[in-house]
Amino acid sequence: MKTRYIDLIEQTFDFPKDEFGLLDDRLTWNGIDLMAVIEKHGTPLRISYLPRIGQKVEQARESFRKAFREHKYVGTYDYFYCTKSNHFSYVIDKVLDKGVDLETSSAYDIEMIELLMERGRIRNDATVLCNGFKDERYVRKIGDLYKRGVRVVPIIDNMAEIYQLDEVIHGPCDIGIRIAAEEAPKFEFYTSRLGIGYKDIIPFY
């Protein structure tokens, strides 16, 4: 008996059957003949299947709706797209078409938010989560968004950031706190990159 490569793949990986398929001996993805694309454009090659973006957003929302019903949870779920995962405009546009809010992680991301606002792509009631380490430029950009009436929610990464943000945000503002893992700090960058430790959160709050 000969062992085929396809046998190894089938016993090793749980392929998402709704995306991948075989047409004779050619691999297809969402009905697209991948070899035909590779033969035309060469490799390495990255492919974005735009209809899948909206499908994944709705899948996540439905999963939370189902869990809320099963556990009688009375809260809400809001989908936020992390812009650093893919900055391409055609991807961001598909996300925004689904009424999704955005999460930033740098000053560059906020410049993108400002451009989207100028194009009328960001809703007036949108929320922008501001995650990541906040250098001086990033903090200033967060303040600029706040002044424009955007509901910004900075996620505090270390205790110094609240004082930096206080210099540029004058008025009520929701904040989040990034909680550090429970292990003891072993690196110099611990407090600036890995969140606030449990023992510090209550006194800080």
ROFITOR-626649 format. One line per 2 residues: number of its first residue (from 1); their letters; for each residue x negated, y, z of N, C-alpha, C. Coordinates in steps of 0.05 Angstrom, whole numbers. Atoms other than C-alpha are relative to their C-alpha. Layout:
<pts>
NUM	A	X Y Z X Y Z X Y Z | ... $
</pts>
This chain:
<pts>
1	MK	-17 -24 0 0 0 0 -18 25 0 | 15 -25 2 -27 68 -20 13 22 17 $
3	TR	-10 -22 -15 -20 127 26 -3 26 -17 | 0 -24 17 0 190 -12 -3 25 18 $
5	YI	3 -25 -14 -16 261 8 27 10 10 | -27 -9 -8 59 276 10 9 -15 25 $
7	DL	-8 15 -24 67 221 63 -13 13 25 | 14 -13 -22 15 256 107 15 26 7 $
9	IE	-14 -26 -4 51 323 98 26 -5 14 | -27 5 -11 120 294 114 -1 -9 29 $
11	QT	2 10 -28 96 260 178 -14 20 18 | 14 -20 -16 55 320 201 15 25 4 $
13	FD	-14 -26 -1 98 380 185 30 -3 -2 | -29 -1 2 171 395 195 7 23 -19 $
15	FP	-4 -21 19 182 433 131 28 11 2 | -27 -12 0 240 483 131 13 -7 -27 $
17	KD	-11 11 25 282 446 79 16 21 -15 | -15 -20 14 323 508 64 -17 19 -16 $
19	EF	18 -17 15 262 543 36 -17 -14 -21 | 17 15 18 217 490 5 14 -23 -13 $
21	GL	-11 23 14 234 438 -46 -19 -10 -22 | 15 11 22 207 396 -102 16 -1 -26 $
23	LD	-12 2 27 224 403 -176 -18 -17 -16 | 19 20 11 195 340 -207 -24 -2 19 $
25	DR	24 1 -18 124 345 -179 -10 28 7 | 8 -27 -5 123 420 -170 14 11 25 $
27	LT	-11 -12 -25 132 456 -103 15 26 -6 | -16 -25 3 187 508 -101 4 12 27 $
29	WN	-6 -15 -25 201 561 -49 22 20 -6 | -23 -16 5 269 593 -46 8 -1 -30 $
31	GI	-7 4 28 280 565 -116 -21 10 -20 | 21 -11 17 216 596 -143 -22 -21 -4 $
33	DL	21 19 7 166 551 -179 -27 13 8 | 24 -13 -10 103 568 -139 -24 -3 -19 $
35	MA	23 4 19 54 538 -190 2 19 -23 | -3 -19 23 83 582 -245 -10 28 9 $
37	VI	9 -26 -10 71 643 -201 -31 1 3 | 29 2 -3 0 620 -184 -15 0 -26 $
39	EK	12 1 26 -16 605 -256 -1 28 -13 | -1 -26 12 5 675 -275 -17 21 14 $
41	HG	13 -21 -15 -26 716 -218 -26 -9 13 | 24 10 -13 -81 671 -191 2 -1 30 $
43	TP	1 1 -29 -101 661 -118 -25 13 10 | -21 2 -19 -106 681 -63 24 18 -7 $
45	LR	-25 -14 7 -34 706 -67 19 1 24 | -21 -3 -21 16 733 -17 26 7 -13 $
47	IS	-27 -4 12 90 729 -34 19 8 22 | -21 -8 -18 145 767 2 27 -6 -13 $
49	YL	-26 6 11 215 739 -9 20 18 14 | -15 -21 -14 257 800 7 28 -9 11 $
51	PR	-26 8 -12 326 766 15 -3 -14 26 | 4 15 -25 296 725 71 -1 18 24 $
53	IG	3 -18 -23 284 786 114 27 5 13 | -27 -4 -11 358 802 122 11 -25 12 $
55	QK	-9 25 -11 373 729 133 -11 -6 27 | 13 5 -26 323 724 190 11 19 21 $
57	VE	-11 -19 -19 351 787 223 27 -10 10 | -27 10 -7 422 758 221 -2 -26 16 $
59	QA	3 25 -15 397 690 245 -7 6 29 | 7 -8 -27 365 723 306 24 11 15 $
61	RE	-23 -12 -13 427 763 321 21 -21 8 | -19 21 -6 472 702 316 -10 -18 22 $
63	SF	11 16 -22 426 662 361 5 12 27 | -4 -14 -25 431 714 415 30 1 6 $
65	RK	-29 0 -5 507 720 406 9 -27 11 | -7 27 -9 513 645 415 -9 -4 29 $
67	AF	11 3 -27 468 645 477 16 17 20 | -16 -18 -18 507 704 507 27 -13 7 $
69	RE	-26 13 -5 573 666 499 -3 -24 18 | 4 24 -16 546 602 528 -7 6 29 $
71	HK	8 -6 -27 516 635 589 15 24 12 | -17 -22 -10 569 690 597 -16 24 7 $
73	YV	17 -23 -4 516 743 592 14 25 -11 | -16 -23 8 546 813 589 -18 23 -11 $
75	GT	18 -20 11 485 851 564 2 3 -30 | 1 -3 29 467 871 493 -27 -8 -11 $
77	YD	25 7 13 415 851 443 -4 20 -23 | 7 -18 22 380 901 397 -25 -11 -14 $
79	YF	22 10 15 334 878 342 -19 23 -7 | 21 -20 7 269 918 335 -21 -13 -18 $
81	YC	20 10 18 221 909 277 -27 13 6 | 27 -11 -6 147 917 294 -13 7 -26 $
83	TK	10 -10 25 120 960 238 -27 -11 -8 | 27 9 7 49 934 244 0 -28 -13 $
85	SN	0 27 12 71 865 221 1 2 -30 | 0 -5 29 83 893 151 9 28 -5 $
87	HF	-6 -28 4 79 966 131 12 6 -28 | -9 -5 28 101 957 58 28 11 0 $
89	SY	-26 -14 1 159 1003 41 23 -18 -8 | -22 17 9 199 949 6 9 -19 22 $
91	VI	-8 16 -23 198 907 70 14 17 21 | -12 -18 -20 214 966 117 28 7 -10 $
93	DK	-26 -7 10 272 985 71 20 -22 4 | -18 23 -5 302 915 76 8 -2 29 $
95	VL	-6 1 -28 297 917 151 20 22 8 | -17 -23 -7 329 986 156 28 -4 -11 $
97	DK	-26 5 12 386 963 110 17 -17 19 | -14 17 -20 405 915 167 6 15 26 $
99	GV	-6 -15 -24 412 971 218 -20 -5 23 | 20 7 -20 348 951 254 -16 25 8 $
101	DL	17 -21 -10 308 999 297 -29 -9 -2 | 29 6 5 232 1003 294 -16 3 26 $
103	ET	20 -1 -22 174 992 342 -26 8 -12 | 26 -9 9 109 1029 334 -22 -9 18 $
105	SS	23 7 -16 39 1014 359 -23 18 -4 | 21 -19 5 -2 1073 335 11 26 -11 $
107	AY	-8 -26 11 0 1145 312 6 -3 -30 | -6 5 29 -2 1119 240 29 -9 -4 $
109	DI	-28 10 2 64 1083 252 20 23 3 | -18 -22 -4 96 1147 276 1 18 -24 $
111	EM	0 -15 25 74 1183 213 18 -13 -20 | -18 15 18 111 1129 175 29 6 8 $
113	IE	-27 -6 -10 173 1141 219 8 28 -10 | -6 -28 9 169 1216 203 6 1 -30 $
115	LL	-5 1 28 165 1201 129 27 -12 -6 | -26 13 3 225 1154 134 23 19 7 $
117	ME	-20 -19 -8 264 1209 170 4 21 -22 | -2 -19 22 248 1258 114 15 -11 -24 $
119	RG	-14 13 23 275 1208 64 29 -8 8 | -27 6 -8 339 1199 105 4 -30 6 $
121	RI	-3 29 -4 324 1126 120 3 -8 30 | -3 6 -28 324 1131 196 26 13 10 $
123	RN	-26 -10 -11 392 1139 231 -5 21 22 | 3 -21 -20 403 1199 276 1 -12 28 $
125	DA	-2 12 -27 420 1152 334 -20 -23 4 | 19 21 -1 361 1107 322 -17 2 26 $
127	TV	19 1 -22 315 1085 379 -27 -10 -11 | 27 9 8 239 1079 369 -15 -8 25 $
129	LC	17 9 -22 200 1036 417 -29 7 -7 | 28 -8 4 128 1062 425 -17 -18 17 $
131	NG	17 20 -14 84 1003 445 -29 6 -6 | 28 -2 6 9 995 444 -15 20 18 $
133	FK	17 -19 -15 -49 1033 475 3 28 -11 | -7 -27 9 -36 1107 472 -23 19 3 $
135	DE	21 -20 0 -94 1150 453 12 28 -2 | -10 -28 0 -88 1226 451 18 6 -24 $
137	RY	-15 -6 24 -63 1229 380 27 -14 0 | -25 16 -2 -11 1174 391 19 13 20 $
139	VR	-17 -13 -20 15 1209 454 12 26 -12 | -9 -25 12 20 1275 416 23 -5 -21 $
141	KI	-20 7 20 59 1241 360 26 -9 13 | -24 9 -14 107 1209 409 16 25 10 $
143	GD	-12 -25 -8 120 1279 437 14 14 -23 | -12 -13 24 133 1306 367 26 -13 -7 $
145	LY	-26 14 6 186 1252 355 21 8 20 | -19 -7 -21 219 1268 421 12 28 -5 $
147	KR	-9 -27 5 223 1342 403 19 1 -24 | -18 1 23 258 1323 338 26 -13 7 $
149	GV	-25 12 -8 313 1290 378 2 -30 -2 | 0 29 2 293 1218 367 -1 -12 28 $
151	RV	1 13 -26 306 1171 425 -24 -18 1 | 25 16 -2 235 1147 438 0 -14 27 $
153	VP	3 15 -25 222 1094 490 -29 -10 2 | 28 9 -3 148 1091 507 -2 -24 19 $
155	II	5 23 -17 125 1024 535 -27 5 14 | 24 -7 -15 74 1040 590 -19 -23 2 $
157	DN	20 22 1 11 999 581 -19 2 24 | 16 -3 -24 -27 1028 641 11 25 15 $
159	MA	-12 -20 -17 -12 1076 698 -7 29 -9 | 8 -27 9 -49 1135 666 18 11 -22 $
161	EI	-16 -9 23 -3 1137 606 24 16 8 | -24 -15 -8 57 1163 645 -7 30 4 $
163	YQ	8 -28 -4 18 1226 662 -7 14 -27 | 5 -11 26 -5 1235 590 26 7 -14 $
165	LD	-26 -4 13 67 1228 565 14 23 13 | -13 -22 -14 91 1277 618 -9 27 -11 $
167	EV	10 -25 12 49 1330 583 14 8 -26 | -12 -5 27 87 1323 517 30 -5 -1 $
169	IH	-29 5 -1 157 1300 538 11 16 23 | -12 -17 -21 197 1352 576 30 -4 0 $
171	GP	-28 7 -1 264 1323 594 3 -30 5 | -5 28 -6 298 1256 607 -11 -18 -22 $
173	CD	10 19 20 265 1196 573 -2 -27 13 | 3 28 -9 272 1121 582 -28 -9 -5 $
175	IG	26 12 5 208 1083 590 2 -30 6 | 2 28 -7 189 1010 591 -28 -4 13 $
177	IR	26 6 -13 132 977 630 -9 -27 -10 | 12 25 8 87 924 601 -12 -14 25 $
179	IA	9 14 -24 76 872 655 -24 -18 -7 | 23 16 5 7 840 657 4 -29 9 $
181	AE	0 28 -10 -3 765 664 -12 0 28 | 7 1 -29 -16 742 735 -29 -5 5 $
183	EA	28 6 -6 -89 723 726 -15 26 8 | 15 -23 -9 -140 768 759 -15 13 -24 $
185	PK	15 -13 22 -173 820 713 -29 -9 -1 | 27 9 3 -239 796 685 -16 17 -20 $
187	FE	13 -16 20 -253 849 633 4 29 6 | -1 -28 -6 -266 923 635 25 13 -13 $
189	FY	-22 -12 14 -209 936 586 27 -10 11 | -24 12 -10 -158 899 629 23 20 4 $
191	TS	-21 -18 -7 -119 959 655 10 16 -24 | -8 -16 22 -117 994 588 13 -16 -23 $
193	RL	-10 15 23 -96 937 543 20 -22 8 | -15 24 -7 -62 882 582 24 5 18 $
195	GI	-23 -5 -16 -7 917 620 -6 6 30 | 2 -6 -29 6 933 694 6 -24 16 $
197	GY	-3 24 -16 -2 879 746 25 2 18 | -24 1 -17 58 856 788 -4 16 26 $
199	KD	4 -13 -26 27 883 853 0 30 -2 | 1 -29 4 21 952 823 26 13 -10 $
201	II	-23 -11 13 89 959 790 19 14 19 | -19 -13 -19 133 974 851 -11 26 11 $
203	PF	11 -26 -8 86 1027 880 -1 21 -22 | 1 -18 24 78 1056 810 27 11 -6 $
205	Y	-27 -8 7 153 1058 799 10 20 20 $
</pts>
